[in-house]
Amino acid sequence: MFAIIQAAGHQVKVEPGQHIDVDRLGAQDGAEVTFDRVLLVSRDDGSLVAGSPVVGGARVVGVVDAHHRGPKIRVFRRKRRKGMRRTRGHRSDLTRIRITDITAD
């Protein structure tokens, strides 16, 4: 069984027991998080239920494991023949969530 959810503006394919990283949530470590925007659900019998835009009555439950920062991304800009060079860095604040349950009514 798997589901496709919309979490913090991103679409993520999730399965029970899987860890996902989403943009920083305000929940504490060990708190339970529920995602109600479920776009697609695959049931145990192999059938697919697609929503338009969301599946009614479906939800995905997870537990917050940790808050951390993503890898550093270097942004380098230059203009040819001008001598202009700029380097900037960026790191995203992320929340690691362990998916515990997928329910679809």
Secondary structure as the mmCIF struct_conf table of DSSP 4:
data_model
#
loop_
_struct_conf.conf_type_id
_struct_conf.id
_struct_conf.beg_label_comp_id
_struct_conf.beg_label_asym_id
_struct_conf.beg_label_seq_id
_struct_conf.end_label_comp_id
_struct_conf.end_label_asym_id
_struct_conf.end_label_seq_id
STRN STRN1 PHE A 2 ALA A 7
TURN_TY1_P TURN_TY1_P1 ALA A 8 GLY A 9
STRN STRN2 HIS A 10 VAL A 14
TURN_TY1_P TURN_TY1_P2 PRO A 16 GLY A 17
STRN STRN3 HIS A 19 ASP A 23
BEND BEND1 GLY A 26 GLY A 26
HELX_LH_PP_P HELX_LH_PP_P1 ALA A 27 GLN A 28
TURN_TY1_P TURN_TY1_P3 ASP A 29 GLY A 30
STRN STRN4 GLU A 32 PHE A 35
STRN STRN5 VAL A 38 SER A 42
TURN_TY1_P TURN_TY1_P4 ASP A 44 ASP A 45
BEND BEND2 GLY A 46 GLY A 46
STRN STRN6 LEU A 48 ALA A 50
BEND BEND3 SER A 52 VAL A 54
TURN_TY1_P TURN_TY1_P5 GLY A 56 GLY A 57
STRN STRN7 ARG A 59 ARG A 69
STRN STRN8 ILE A 73 LYS A 79
TURN_TY1_P TURN_TY1_P6 ARG A 80 GLY A 83
STRN STRN9 MET A 84 HIS A 90
STRN STRN10 ASP A 93 THR A 103
#
